[in-house]
Amino acid sequence: MNNSLEQVSSRNDKVAIQDRQAEEDTGDLFDLDIVKNFAFDKAESPFKFEFAAIEPEPSADSAFKIEPASVMVGSRSTHSFTVTFDPSKGTGAFKSIVLASPELSLEELEIQRGGQLGGGQGTQSSSELPKKGSLGIISLNLDALTIDPVLSIDRKLKMDGQHHMRLKYWSVQGEDEAPKKVQKLTFTNDSKADLTFNLSLNGPFEIVKTKTNSGAVHPLSGADTKAKTSSKVVKPKVETMFCLQPLKIVEVHVKFLAPPASDKAEWPMTIRNERNGELIARFANGDQQKLFLDGVLMRPKVQILTDFLSKNDYAMDELDFGRVNVEKSRRIHIYLSNDTDVTARWQLNYVKFPKKQTIGHNTTTPWEVENMEKTDDASVFEFDVFEVSILF
């Protein structure tokens, strides 16, 4: 563009810049005229076709801005123009054409008129003045592409099309197989521009640590090493505002704030109980990106298995030894099965059979009558945390 301006600057021309939107139009693109042919082949072809491009209408609200729009270029000098793109117009592809139409200044026209008057040819008429575009038209294509700010997450998409992070918490802690209380999450900037954002949480979760290899700093983060407190009493605040450069990462450590296992109101006696939350990345342009957090409270479930089923239809948890000779013994094997991933810590506890103070024989079932006649003596049992021996 500077070279083109230099070609016309020697004549002290006035250059006006226009930004014209390049849109698809179903109308004509050229004006077609038949004019006389004054070229060397005029004897064979006395007429020829002349094509003139139809300029599009100037854009009313373009994403591109040219400054200055009009300028006087001095003799044998150059001038530069600044083209600014406004990305707040939305996402997508933006295309425009910059047209520069040089015109002779009034001083140059006066000089030409004076020279012609001195030559005795008379005053130059308005029809003989240079037409617009006769000095040439300088054009420049402007292309821009805007995209939505998106962070790449090292988590797979679920059936709902969203990223989920699952944090499991066992009621039995201290086991080697238990899942970690803190899970690591990695955000990556796969775009070609810096992404400025801050992280926030909702739900029973907490960001306990962040780490990044980006060289840029969020303008509001105040991430100055000198400004950070060095006190050992006050815990430093975790950084949650970042300016992530292309191909850089942010590592976020999220902790699940699970209630105590003894609190049955907050943690019911069920195998699974979920708590949900969100990790939200808020970008500088107002867009948001969410990562769904699924906290799972897990308890073990132990089932009792035996060699044979109980013959009593009223109480399937009762095992009957039947008739046993005083000189013989009978053994029943009891197996415990854990159907969950959670480690189960258990022990046998003696539970005394409750007897009713008042027995109504008219309303008592045969099963209740049989239970009332049982002798329930804890001294005949010996309990151990790992083994159970039944003595008769």
C-alpha positions in Angstrom: 0.0 0.0 0.0 2.9 2.3 0.7 4.3 1.7 -2.8 1.0 2.6 -4.4 0.8 5.8 -2.4 4.4 6.7 -3.4 3.4 6.5 -7.0 0.8 9.2 -6.7 2.4 11.2 -4.0 4.6 13.1 -6.4 1.6 14.9 -7.8 0.5 16.2 -4.3 -2.6 14.1 -4.5 -5.5 13.8 -2.0 -6.2 10.2 -1.0 -9.6 9.1 0.4 -9.9 5.7 2.0 -13.2 3.8 2.1 -14.0 0.5 3.8 -16.5 -1.5 1.7 -18.0 -4.7 2.9 -17.3 -7.7 0.7 -20.7 -9.4 0.6 -22.2 -11.8 -1.9 -24.6 -10.0 -4.2 -26.8 -11.4 -6.9 -26.5 -8.1 -8.9 -24.1 -7.2 -11.7 -20.4 -7.0 -10.8 -19.4 -5.1 -14.0 -20.7 -2.3 -16.2 -20.4 -3.3 -19.9 -20.0 -0.6 -22.6 -19.1 -0.7 -26.3 -16.5 2.0 -27.2 -14.2 2.9 -30.1 -11.0 1.0 -30.3 -8.0 3.4 -30.6 -5.4 0.6 -30.3 -3.1 -0.7 -33.0 -5.8 -3.2 -34.1 -8.4 -0.5 -34.6 -8.5 -1.3 -38.4 -9.6 -4.9 -37.7 -11.7 -4.2 -34.6 -13.1 -0.6 -34.7 -15.0 -1.3 -31.5 -14.3 -3.1 -28.2 -15.9 -4.0 -25.0 -15.0 -2.0 -21.9 -15.6 -3.5 -18.4 -15.9 -1.3 -15.4 -16.2 -2.9 -11.9 -19.1 -1.9 -9.9 -18.0 -0.9 -6.4 -20.0 -2.2 -3.5 -21.8 0.1 -1.2 -19.7 1.4 1.7 -20.3 -0.6 4.9 -22.3 1.2 7.6 -21.1 -0.7 10.7 -17.9 -2.4 9.8 -15.6 -4.3 12.2 -12.7 -2.5 10.5 -11.8 1.1 11.1 -9.3 3.1 9.0 -7.6 6.2 10.4 -7.3 8.7 8.9 -10.1 8.4 6.4 -8.8 11.2 4.3 -5.4 12.8 4.1 -3.3 15.2 2.0 -0.2 13.5 0.7 2.5 16.0 0.0 4.9 16.1 -2.9 7.4 13.2 -3.0 6.2 12.0 0.4 4.5 9.0 1.9 1.8 8.6 4.5 0.7 5.5 6.5 -2.8 4.5 7.4 -3.9 2.5 10.5 -6.4 -0.3 10.1 -8.0 -1.4 13.4 -10.2 -4.5 13.8 -12.9 -4.6 16.5 -13.4 -8.2 17.7 -16.5 -7.4 19.8 -18.7 -7.6 16.7 -19.1 -11.3 17.3 -17.6 -14.6 16.2 -17.1 -15.6 12.6 -15.3 -14.5 9.5 -15.1 -10.8 8.6 -14.1 -9.7 5.1 -13.8 -6.1 3.8 -12.2 -4.2 0.9 -10.3 -1.0 1.5 -10.5 1.3 -1.6 -8.2 4.4 -1.9 -9.2 6.9 -4.7 -6.4 9.5 -5.3 -7.5 12.9 -6.5 -5.6 15.9 -7.6 -5.6 18.7 -5.0 -6.9 22.2 -5.8 -3.4 23.6 -5.9 -2.4 21.0 -8.5 -5.4 21.9 -10.6 -4.6 25.6 -10.4 -1.1 24.9 -11.6 -2.4 22.8 -14.5 -4.9 25.5 -15.5 -2.2 28.2 -15.4 0.1 26.1 -17.6 -2.5 25.6 -20.1 -3.5 29.3 -20.1 0.2 30.2 -20.7 0.2 27.9 -23.7 -2.7 29.7 -25.3 -5.1 26.8 -25.3 -7.7 28.5 -23.1 -9.3 27.6 -19.8 -9.7 23.9 -19.1 -13.4 23.0 -19.0 -15.0 20.8 -16.3 -15.4 18.0 -18.7 -11.6 17.9 -19.2 -10.8 17.6 -15.5 -9.5 14.2 -14.4 -12.4 11.9 -13.5 -12.6 10.0 -10.2 -10.4 7.0 -10.4 -8.4 8.2 -13.4 -5.3 8.3 -11.3 -5.8 4.7 -10.2 -7.6 2.9 -7.4 -5.7 1.2 -4.6 -7.5 -1.8 -3.1 -6.6 -3.9 -0.1 -8.5 -7.0 1.1 -9.0 -7.3 4.9 -9.8 -10.7 6.4 -10.3 -11.5 10.1 -11.5 -14.5 12.0 -12.9 -14.4 15.5 -13.5 -17.5 17.6 -15.1 -18.2 21.0 -12.6 -18.6 23.9 -12.5 -22.3 24.8 -10.2 -24.2 27.0 -9.3 -27.9 26.3 -10.0 -30.2 29.3 -8.4 -33.5 29.9 -11.8 -35.1 30.6 -14.0 -37.2 28.3 -17.4 -36.0 27.3 -20.4 -37.7 28.9 -23.7 -38.6 27.3 -25.0 -35.1 27.9 -22.2 -33.6 25.8 -20.5 -31.9 28.8 -17.2 -32.5 30.6 -17.5 -34.1 34.1 -15.0 -34.7 36.8 -15.9 -37.5 39.3 -14.5 -37.4 42.8 -15.2 -40.4 45.0 -14.9 -40.4 48.8 -15.1 -43.5 51.0 -16.6 -43.7 54.5 -13.5 -45.8 55.5 -10.4 -43.7 55.3 -6.7 -44.8 55.6 -6.9 -47.6 53.0 -4.4 -47.9 50.2 -7.1 -48.6 47.7 -9.2 -45.6 48.7 -9.4 -42.8 46.0 -7.5 -39.7 46.6 -9.2 -36.8 48.3 -7.7 -34.3 45.8 -8.1 -34.7 42.0 -5.9 -33.0 39.4 -7.4 -31.2 36.3 -5.5 -29.7 33.4 -6.7 -26.9 31.1 -4.9 -26.3 27.8 -5.1 -23.3 25.4 -5.1 -24.8 21.9 -6.0 -21.5 20.2 -3.6 -19.0 18.7 -4.4 -16.1 21.1 -4.0 -15.5 24.8 -7.0 -16.5 27.0 -7.7 -14.3 30.0 -10.0 -15.9 32.5 -10.7 -16.6 36.2 -11.9 -19.8 37.9 -14.7 -20.1 40.5 -16.4 -23.0 42.2 -19.9 -23.8 43.5 -20.9 -26.8 45.6 -19.0 -28.7 48.3 -15.6 -28.4 46.5 -12.5 -26.3 47.0 -9.5 -25.4 44.8 -6.4 -26.2 46.9 -3.7 -25.6 44.4 -3.0 -24.2 40.9 0.0 -24.2 38.7 0.7 -22.9 35.2 3.6 -22.6 32.8 2.2 -19.5 31.0 4.5 -16.5 30.9 1.7 -14.0 30.8 0.0 -12.7 34.0 -3.7 -11.7 34.5 -3.9 -7.9 34.8 -5.9 -8.2 38.0 -4.2 -11.2 39.6 -1.5 -9.2 41.4 0.8 -12.2 41.0 3.9 -10.4 42.1 6.2 -12.6 44.1 7.2 -9.7 46.3 3.7 -8.8 47.1 2.8 -12.3 48.3 2.9 -12.8 52.0 5.7 -14.9 53.5 3.9 -15.4 56.8 3.7 -19.0 58.0 0.6 -18.3 60.0 -1.6 -17.0 57.2 -2.2 -19.4 54.4 -1.6 -17.8 51.0 -4.6 -17.5 48.7 -4.7 -19.9 45.8 -4.3 -18.1 42.4 -7.5 -18.4 40.3 -6.9 -15.7 37.6 -4.8 -16.5 34.6 -3.7 -15.2 31.2 -3.0 -18.4 29.4 -0.7 -18.2 26.3 -1.1 -20.6 23.3 -0.1 -24.2 23.9 0.3 -23.5 27.7 -1.5 -25.3 30.5 -3.1 -24.6 33.9 -3.1 -27.4 36.5 -5.9 -27.2 39.0 -6.2 -29.4 42.1 -9.8 -29.8 43.4 -10.8 -31.2 46.8 -14.1 -32.8 47.6 -15.4 -31.4 51.0 -17.2 -34.5 52.2 -19.2 -34.6 55.4 -18.1 -36.9 58.3 -19.2 -40.5 57.8 -20.8 -40.4 61.3 -23.2 -37.7 60.2 -26.1 -39.7 58.9 -28.2 -36.7 58.2 -25.6 -35.4 55.7 -24.4 -38.8 54.7 -27.3 -41.3 54.7 -26.7 -45.0 55.1 -26.9 -45.8 51.4 -24.3 -47.3 49.1 -24.0 -44.1 47.0 -24.9 -40.5 47.6 -23.9 -37.7 45.2 -23.1 -34.1 45.6 -22.9 -31.9 42.5 -21.1 -28.7 41.7 -19.4 -26.7 38.9 -16.0 -25.3 38.1 -16.6 -22.2 36.0 -14.0 -20.4 33.8 -15.1 -16.8 33.1 -13.4 -15.2 30.2 -12.6 -11.5 29.7 -15.2 -11.1 27.0 -18.1 -12.4 29.2 -18.2 -16.0 27.9 -18.3 -18.9 30.4 -17.1 -22.5 30.2 -18.3 -25.1 32.8 -16.9 -28.3 34.1 -19.4 -30.3 36.1 -18.1 -31.8 39.4 -19.7 -35.0 40.7 -18.8 -35.9 44.2 -19.8 -39.4 45.3 -20.1 -40.5 48.9 -19.6 -44.3 49.1 -20.3 -46.8 51.9 -19.7 -50.5 51.8 -22.4 -53.1 51.7 -21.9 -56.6 53.3 -24.2 -59.5 52.5 -24.5 -62.8 54.5 -24.3 -66.0 52.5 -24.8 -69.5 54.0 -24.7 -73.1 52.9 -28.4 -73.4 52.8 -31.4 -71.0 53.1 -33.4 -70.6 56.2 -36.4 -73.0 56.5 -38.3 -70.3 58.4 -40.5 -68.3 56.0 -41.0 -65.6 58.5 -37.4 -64.7 59.1 -34.9 -65.4 56.3 -32.1 -64.2 58.5 -32.5 -67.0 61.1 -30.5 -70.2 60.7 -31.9 -73.3 62.4 -29.6 -76.1 63.5 -32.5 -78.5 63.8 -32.4 -81.5 66.1 -28.9 -82.2 67.3 -27.8 -85.2 69.5 -26.1 -84.2 72.7 -23.1 -86.3 71.7 -22.9 -84.7 68.2 -22.3 -81.3 66.8 -23.5 -79.4 63.7 -21.7 -76.6 62.0 -23.1 -73.9 59.8 -20.8 -71.9 57.6 -21.5 -68.1 57.2 -19.9 -66.1 54.5 -19.7 -62.3 54.1 -19.7 -60.8 50.7 -18.8 -57.2 49.9 -20.5 -56.1 46.7 -18.9 -52.6 46.6 -15.5 -51.1 45.9 -15.3 -49.7 49.4 -13.3 -51.6 52.0 -15.7 -52.9 54.8 -14.5 -53.0 58.4 -16.8 -55.1 60.4 -17.1 -57.1 63.7 -19.8 -59.2 65.4 -21.8 -57.6 68.1 -24.3 -59.4 70.4 -27.8 -58.0 70.1 -30.1 -59.3 72.8 -33.5 -60.5 71.7 -36.2 -58.0 73.0 -39.0 -59.5 75.0 -42.4 -58.0 75.4 -43.4 -57.0 78.9 -47.1 -57.8 78.2 -48.1 -60.7 76.0 -51.5 -60.7 74.5 -52.2 -64.4 73.6 -55.3 -63.5 71.6 -53.2 -61.2 69.3 -49.9 -63.1 69.3 -48.8 -65.0 66.2 -47.3 -68.4 66.4 -43.9 -66.9 65.4 -44.0 -64.5 68.3 -45.0 -67.2 70.7 -42.0 -69.3 69.6 -39.6 -66.4 70.0 -40.9 -65.7 73.5 -40.1 -69.2 74.6 -36.4 -69.0 73.4 -33.6 -68.8 75.9 -31.3 -65.9 74.9 -28.0 -66.1 76.8 -25.0 -64.2 75.7 -22.6 -66.3 77.7 -22.9 -69.2 75.3 -21.2 -67.1 72.6 -17.6 -66.1 72.2 -16.9 -63.1 69.9 -13.8 -62.1 68.1 -13.1 -59.4 65.6 -11.9 -61.9 63.0 -13.4 -65.2 64.0 -16.6 -66.5 65.4 -16.9 -69.7 67.5 -20.3 -71.0 68.7 -20.2 -73.3 71.7 -22.9 -75.6 72.9 
